[in-house]
Amino acid sequence: MNPFLRTISIVISVTVLGLIHQTEVICQSSLAPEQERHVQMIIADLDSTSDIRRRLVSGERGTGAKEKWMTEMEKIGAKRVVAYARFNWKRPDFLEIDVTDLAYFSSFKQQEAKLTCKIRENVNQMVKDAVIRKVKAGFENLLKQYFELVGSRKTVCGSLNIYLLADETLPSYTSIPIIEDGREIPKWCKK
């Protein structure tokens, strides 16, 4: 085949695949057009190394519904919170989650400084409740992704980070759970 025609066919194939992927990503979003424009502005503002940006570009979105904790975070100038939590899962039914720390940030960008203002306890409690609801809603599926780490143990203990974004168009997500190896069960993990 002529090298020029081969190059043109490759360019056309890549362009078509790119358009198909872009269409799939747009179709995944259930947000209103103005909300999707808002997401695109956030994507443009984030660094290429940002985990949030990577998730948004791949098509992840929030529910589009504003929750009370989001409004409270906006009032204190927080756009993002990282929650550190420990879990104790007695399979299959009992799940205890202890939110041990909350770090509030004034931007979606990862390099931004942590907010140092005093956070009202009712805001902390609202955010902790949101964290617990989100973790409980997807916990079993989250651990199934890492099931080889869990094996047949009846009690599974560990920790994870939960990232909440105070914007209904953006997804909340968790880190990979760190599962205790079972050789020494921590005191906070009840048998």
C-alpha positions as CSV (number, residue, x, y, z in Angstrom):
1,M,0.0,0.0,0.0
2,N,1.2,3.5,-0.8
3,P,2.8,5.1,2.4
4,F,0.8,8.3,1.9
5,L,-2.6,6.4,1.7
6,R,-1.6,4.2,4.7
7,T,-0.8,7.4,6.8
8,I,-4.1,9.0,5.7
9,S,-6.1,5.8,6.7
10,I,-4.4,5.7,10.1
11,V,-5.2,9.4,10.7
12,I,-8.8,8.8,9.7
13,S,-9.1,5.7,11.9
14,V,-7.7,7.5,14.9
15,T,-10.0,10.5,14.3
16,V,-13.1,8.2,14.0
17,L,-12.1,6.3,17.2
18,G,-11.6,9.6,19.0
19,L,-15.0,10.8,18.0
20,I,-16.6,7.5,19.1
21,H,-14.9,7.8,22.5
22,Q,-15.9,11.4,22.8
23,T,-19.5,10.5,22.0
24,E,-19.5,7.7,24.6
25,V,-18.1,10.1,27.3
26,I,-20.7,12.7,26.5
27,C,-23.5,10.1,26.5
28,Q,-22.4,8.8,29.9
29,S,-23.2,12.1,31.5
30,S,-26.7,12.6,32.8
31,L,-26.1,16.2,33.7
32,A,-27.9,19.2,32.1
33,P,-26.0,21.0,29.3
34,E,-25.1,24.0,31.6
35,Q,-23.8,21.6,34.3
36,E,-21.7,19.8,31.6
37,R,-20.3,23.1,30.5
38,H,-19.4,23.8,34.2
39,V,-17.6,20.4,34.3
40,Q,-15.7,21.3,31.1
41,M,-14.5,24.6,32.7
42,I,-13.3,22.7,35.8
43,I,-11.4,20.2,33.6
44,A,-9.7,23.1,31.8
45,D,-8.6,24.6,35.1
46,L,-7.1,21.4,36.5
47,D,-3.5,20.2,36.0
48,S,-3.1,17.3,33.6
49,T,-1.8,15.2,36.6
50,S,-5.0,15.8,38.7
51,D,-6.9,12.7,39.7
52,I,-10.1,14.7,39.6
53,R,-9.4,15.8,36.0
54,R,-8.6,12.2,35.0
55,R,-11.9,11.0,36.4
56,L,-13.8,13.8,34.7
57,V,-12.2,13.3,31.3
58,S,-13.0,9.6,31.5
59,G,-16.7,10.5,32.0
60,E,-17.2,10.2,35.7
61,R,-19.8,12.7,37.0
62,G,-21.7,13.5,40.2
63,T,-25.4,13.0,40.5
64,G,-26.4,16.5,39.7
65,A,-28.2,16.8,43.0
66,K,-27.0,19.3,45.6
67,E,-26.7,17.8,49.1
68,K,-26.9,19.8,52.3
69,W,-23.2,19.1,53.2
70,M,-22.1,20.7,49.9
71,T,-23.9,23.9,50.8
72,E,-22.3,24.0,54.2
73,M,-18.9,23.4,52.8
74,E,-19.4,26.3,50.3
75,K,-20.3,28.6,53.2
76,I,-16.9,28.0,54.8
77,G,-15.0,28.3,51.5
78,A,-14.3,24.6,51.1
79,K,-14.5,22.9,47.7
80,R,-12.9,19.6,48.6
81,V,-12.6,17.4,51.7
82,V,-10.4,14.4,52.2
83,A,-11.7,12.1,54.9
84,Y,-9.6,9.4,56.5
85,A,-11.6,6.4,57.7
86,R,-11.0,3.1,59.3
87,F,-13.4,0.2,58.7
88,N,-14.3,-3.0,60.5
89,W,-16.3,-5.4,58.3
90,K,-17.7,-8.6,59.8
91,R,-18.9,-10.3,56.7
92,P,-21.5,-10.3,55.5
93,D,-23.7,-7.9,57.4
94,F,-21.8,-5.7,60.0
95,L,-19.8,-2.7,58.8
96,E,-18.4,-0.1,61.2
97,I,-16.8,3.0,59.8
98,D,-14.9,5.5,61.9
99,V,-14.0,8.8,60.3
100,T,-10.7,9.7,62.0
101,D,-9.8,13.0,60.3
102,L,-11.2,15.5,57.8
103,A,-9.0,17.9,55.8
104,Y,-10.8,20.7,54.0
105,F,-9.4,22.5,50.9
106,S,-10.3,25.7,49.2
107,S,-9.8,24.4,45.7
108,F,-10.3,21.3,43.5
109,K,-6.6,21.5,42.7
110,Q,-4.4,19.0,44.6
111,Q,-1.6,21.5,45.4
112,E,-3.9,23.9,47.3
113,A,-3.3,24.5,51.0
114,K,-5.5,23.0,53.6
115,L,-8.0,25.4,55.2
116,T,-6.9,26.3,58.7
117,C,-10.1,28.0,59.9
118,K,-12.1,26.4,62.7
119,I,-14.7,24.2,61.2
120,R,-18.1,24.2,63.1
121,E,-18.9,20.8,64.6
122,N,-22.2,20.5,62.8
123,V,-20.4,20.9,59.4
124,N,-17.9,18.2,60.4
125,Q,-20.7,15.9,61.5
126,M,-22.6,16.5,58.3
127,V,-19.5,15.7,56.2
128,K,-18.8,12.6,58.4
129,D,-22.4,11.4,57.8
130,A,-22.0,11.9,54.1
131,V,-18.7,9.9,54.1
132,I,-20.3,7.0,56.0
133,R,-23.3,6.9,53.7
134,K,-21.1,6.9,50.6
135,V,-18.7,4.3,51.9
136,K,-21.5,2.0,53.1
137,A,-23.4,2.4,49.8
138,G,-20.4,1.1,47.7
139,F,-18.3,-0.8,50.3
140,E,-19.0,-4.4,49.3
141,N,-18.4,-3.6,45.6
142,L,-15.2,-1.7,46.6
143,L,-13.8,-4.7,48.5
144,K,-14.9,-7.1,45.7
145,Q,-12.5,-5.3,43.4
146,Y,-9.7,-6.2,45.9
147,F,-11.1,-9.6,47.0
148,E,-7.9,-11.5,46.7
149,L,-6.6,-9.3,49.6
150,V,-9.5,-10.3,51.7
151,G,-9.7,-14.0,51.0
152,S,-12.0,-16.0,53.3
153,R,-11.5,-14.0,56.4
154,K,-14.7,-13.3,58.3
155,T,-13.5,-10.0,59.8
156,V,-11.7,-7.5,57.5
157,C,-10.2,-4.3,58.9
158,G,-8.4,-1.5,57.2
159,S,-8.5,2.1,56.2
160,L,-9.2,4.2,53.1
161,N,-9.4,7.8,52.0
162,I,-12.7,9.3,50.8
163,Y,-12.7,12.4,48.5
164,L,-15.8,14.5,48.6
165,L,-16.2,17.4,46.2
166,A,-18.6,20.2,47.1
167,D,-20.1,20.4,43.6
168,E,-23.0,18.2,42.5
169,T,-21.6,17.8,39.0
170,L,-18.3,16.2,40.3
171,P,-17.9,12.6,41.5
172,S,-16.9,11.6,45.0
173,Y,-14.5,8.7,45.2
174,T,-12.4,6.5,47.5
175,S,-8.8,5.4,47.5
176,I,-7.8,1.7,47.3
177,P,-8.6,0.3,50.7
178,I,-5.5,-0.6,52.8
179,I,-6.4,-4.0,54.4
180,E,-4.7,-5.1,57.6
181,D,-2.7,-8.3,56.8
182,G,-4.2,-10.3,59.7
183,R,-0.9,-11.1,61.4
184,E,-1.6,-8.5,64.1
185,I,-5.2,-7.2,64.4
186,P,-5.2,-3.6,65.5
187,K,-6.9,-2.7,68.8
188,W,-9.5,-0.6,67.0
189,C,-10.5,-3.7,64.9
190,K,-13.1,-5.7,66.9
191,K,-13.3,-9.4,66.3
